[in-house]
Amino acid sequence: MSVPDDFRSESRKRWGDQAAGWESRRDSLRTATMPVSAWMIDAIDPQPGETLLELAAGTGDTGLLAAELIEPGGTLICSDFSPEMLAVARRRAEELGVTNVRFKQIDAETSIDVEAGSVDGVLCRWGYMLMADPEAALRETRRILKPGARLALAAWAGPAENPWASLPMSELVERGHVERPEPGAPGQFRWARPGTIEEHLDAAGFTEYEVETVDFANVYPSVDAWIDTNRDCSMMLRTALDGLDAAEREDVFAAIREKALPFVREDGSAVVPARSWDAAAA
């Protein structure tokens, strides 16, 4: 499908607006998603002295974990196309005391401003499927990798495997408050279909790759905390909820609480499954 000309600028603004919410939730998100980050880091096997690049870094947690493994002498280039998200990653590095990192604003699908064949490994967690032209970004990624060096990426499996995201949003879609995404449009579940990642890696010139699923769970103190977390991290959800009158908003919340009951424990907390595709390529 064609992507509107202003998609990139709107996406950059949306991620800038979401940055504060991601920063406020970073500790719980980092803990829950650790299995995905660990898989990716193992896949590129970082060694002391190497140069790594993280694309679409967001809060930077995956790359900052890898930065510890390339000491002494190694450098992590932490990048994002949103300056606000990049600032969040910079603050995170300062808090953790990670010093072998430099920060660079990069829009991967237009140009990766890094010398060809100069990087020992690339990380991109849940980034490519959100881009207007992911194959262009993958070709750029391949260009800057050293011969034999590896890319590790993650993309979300389908809505049924990720009710933490799909359940609250589906209620708004069913009520007509949010438009149903067009097939193939940039978005969370764009690469959910099995085989999609392999097709894009092939098209970008990668010849060796592996793809696996990684399961984890998001744990929330309550269903309302689950909704609040998603609202903090998704401007689409926040805008839709804030646009409702009080009665309709409460009706939506009541419907979500009812649908969420299979995930609620006796103490009221919610344990909600998640599934990611993780891939490594060279």
C-alpha positions in Angstrom: 0.0 0.0 0.0 1.1 3.6 -0.5 2.1 5.7 2.5 1.1 9.4 2.8 3.9 11.8 2.1 3.5 13.3 5.6 3.7 9.9 7.4 7.3 10.3 8.5 6.8 13.8 10.0 3.6 12.7 11.8 5.3 9.5 13.1 8.2 11.6 14.4 5.8 13.9 16.2 3.8 11.1 17.6 6.9 9.4 19.1 8.1 12.7 20.4 4.7 13.2 22.2 4.9 9.6 23.5 8.5 9.9 24.8 7.5 11.1 28.3 5.1 8.2 28.8 7.7 5.7 27.7 10.2 7.2 30.1 7.8 7.0 33.0 7.1 3.3 32.3 10.7 2.3 31.3 11.5 0.2 34.4 8.5 -2.1 34.1 8.8 -2.3 30.3 12.5 -3.1 30.6 11.8 -5.9 33.0 9.0 -7.4 31.1 10.7 -7.3 27.7 14.1 -8.6 28.9 13.7 -12.0 27.2 13.5 -10.2 23.8 16.5 -8.0 24.4 18.5 -10.9 25.8 17.7 -13.0 22.6 18.8 -10.2 20.4 22.0 -9.5 22.2 23.0 -13.2 22.2 22.3 -13.3 18.5 24.9 -10.7 17.7 27.4 -12.0 20.3 29.0 -8.6 21.2 32.8 -8.7 21.9 35.1 -6.2 23.6 36.3 -3.5 21.3 33.4 -3.8 18.8 31.2 -1.0 17.4 27.4 -1.6 17.7 24.5 0.4 16.4 21.0 0.4 17.8 18.3 1.7 15.5 14.9 3.0 16.7 16.4 2.7 20.2 13.5 4.3 22.1 14.5 4.3 25.8 17.8 2.6 24.7 17.6 -0.4 27.1 18.6 -3.1 24.6 21.6 -1.3 23.3 22.7 -0.1 26.8 22.7 -3.8 27.9 25.0 -4.7 25.0 27.3 -1.7 25.7 28.5 -3.4 28.8 29.7 -6.4 26.8 31.9 -4.4 24.3 34.0 -2.9 27.1 36.9 -2.3 27.0 37.3 -0.3 23.9 33.9 -0.8 22.3 31.4 1.9 21.3 27.6 1.8 21.1 25.9 4.2 18.7 22.4 4.8 20.1 20.0 6.2 17.6 16.4 7.1 17.1 14.6 9.4 14.6 12.8 11.2 17.4 15.0 13.6 19.3 12.7 13.4 22.3 13.2 9.6 22.5 16.9 10.0 22.0 17.0 12.3 25.0 15.2 9.7 27.1 18.0 7.1 26.1 20.7 9.7 26.9 19.2 10.2 30.4 19.0 6.5 30.9 22.7 6.0 30.0 23.7 8.7 32.5 21.6 7.1 35.2 23.2 3.7 34.5 26.7 5.2 34.2 27.2 3.8 30.7 29.9 6.0 29.1 30.9 4.0 26.0 27.9 5.3 24.0 27.3 8.2 21.6 23.9 9.4 20.5 22.9 10.1 17.0 19.6 11.1 15.4 19.1 8.7 12.5 16.1 8.0 10.2 17.1 4.5 9.1 14.8 4.4 6.0 16.2 7.5 4.5 19.9 7.2 5.3 22.1 5.7 8.1 24.9 8.3 8.4 27.5 5.7 9.3 30.4 4.5 7.1 29.8 1.4 5.0 31.2 -1.8 6.4 32.1 -0.3 9.7 29.7 -1.8 12.3 30.1 -5.1 14.1 26.4 -5.5 14.9 23.0 -3.8 14.6 20.1 -4.0 17.0 16.5 -2.9 16.1 13.8 -3.9 18.6 10.2 -3.4 17.2 11.3 -0.7 14.8 11.3 -1.8 11.1 7.6 -2.7 11.0 6.7 0.9 11.9 8.7 2.4 9.1 7.2 3.6 5.8 9.9 1.8 3.8 11.4 -1.0 5.9 13.2 -2.6 3.0 15.2 0.6 2.4 16.1 0.6 6.1 17.2 -3.0 5.9 19.3 -2.3 2.8 21.0 0.6 4.7 21.5 -1.7 7.6 23.2 -4.3 5.5 25.4 -1.6 3.9 26.9 -0.4 7.2 27.6 -4.0 8.6 31.0 -5.5 8.3 31.2 -8.7 6.3 29.8 -11.5 8.4 28.4 -9.1 11.0 24.9 -9.6 12.2 21.6 -7.8 12.5 19.2 -8.7 15.3 15.6 -7.4 15.1 12.3 -7.9 16.7 8.8 -7.5 15.4 5.5 -8.3 17.1 3.5 -11.5 16.4 -0.2 -11.1 15.9 -3.0 -9.4 17.9 -4.2 -12.8 19.3 -0.7 -13.4 20.8 -0.5 -9.9 22.2 -3.7 -9.1 24.0 -1.8 -6.6 26.2 -1.9 -4.3 23.2 -4.8 -5.5 21.1 -7.5 -5.9 23.7 -7.9 -2.3 24.8 -7.5 -1.0 21.3 -10.0 -3.5 19.8 -12.8 -2.2 22.0 -12.3 1.3 20.6 -12.1 0.0 17.0 -15.3 -2.1 17.5 -17.1 1.1 18.7 -15.9 3.2 15.8 -13.7 5.4 17.9 -10.5 4.3 16.1 -10.1 3.4 12.5 -9.2 -0.2 11.7 -5.6 -0.3 10.3 -5.3 -0.9 6.6 -3.6 -4.2 5.7 0.1 -3.6 5.2 0.1 -0.2 6.8 3.0 0.6 9.1 2.1 -0.5 12.5 2.6 -2.8 15.4 1.3 -6.0 13.7 2.5 -5.3 10.2 5.0 -8.1 10.3 2.9 -10.5 12.3 2.3 -13.0 9.5 4.8 -15.9 9.5 7.3 -15.6 6.7 7.1 -11.8 6.4 10.4 -11.1 8.1 12.2 -13.6 5.9 10.6 -12.0 2.8 11.9 -8.5 3.8 15.4 -9.9 4.7 15.6 -11.6 1.3 14.6 -8.5 -0.5 17.2 -6.5 1.3 20.0 -8.9 0.3 20.5 -10.8 3.6 21.3 -14.4 2.7 21.5 -16.1 6.2 18.9 -15.7 8.9 17.0 -17.3 11.7 13.6 -16.4 13.1 12.1 -17.5 16.4 9.3 -16.6 18.7 10.0 -15.2 22.1 7.2 -15.3 24.7 7.0 -13.1 27.8 4.3 -11.5 30.0 3.3 -8.0 31.0 2.3 -7.8 34.7 0.1 -5.0 35.9 -1.2 -4.2 39.4 -4.7 -4.0 38.0 -6.6 -3.8 34.7 -6.9 0.0 35.1 -3.1 0.1 35.5 -2.9 -1.9 32.3 -5.0 0.6 30.5 -3.1 3.5 32.0 0.2 2.0 30.8 -1.0 1.6 27.3 -2.4 5.1 27.3 0.9 6.5 28.4 2.8 4.7 25.6 0.3 5.2 22.8 -0.9 8.6 21.6 -3.5 6.9 19.4 -5.1 5.2 22.5 -4.8 8.4 24.6 -6.3 10.6 22.0 -9.2 8.3 21.4 -10.0 7.9 25.1 -9.6 11.6 25.8 -12.0 12.4 23.0 -14.9 10.5 24.6 -17.4 11.9 26.9 -17.2 10.7 30.5 -20.1 8.2 30.2 -18.8 6.6 27.0 -15.2 6.4 28.4 -16.4 4.6 31.5 -18.5 2.2 29.4 -15.3 1.5 27.3 -13.3 0.9 30.5 -16.1 -1.4 31.8 -16.0 -3.4 28.6 -12.2 -3.8 28.7 -12.3 -4.9 32.3 -14.9 -7.6 31.4 -12.8 -8.8 28.5 -9.7 -8.8 30.6 -11.0 -11.2 33.2 -9.2 -14.3 31.9 -5.9 -12.5 32.7 -6.8 -11.3 36.2 -5.5 -13.1 39.3 -7.2 -13.3 42.7 -5.4 -10.2 44.0 -6.7 -8.1 41.1 -3.4 -8.0 39.2 -3.3 -8.9 35.5 -0.7 -11.1 33.8 -1.0 -10.6 30.1 0.9 -12.7 27.5 3.0 -11.2 24.7 4.8 -12.8 21.8 7.6 -11.3 19.6 9.3 -12.5 16.5 13.1 -12.3 17.0 15.4 -12.6 14.0 19.1 -12.6 13.3 20.6 -12.1 9.8 23.9 -11.7 8.1 
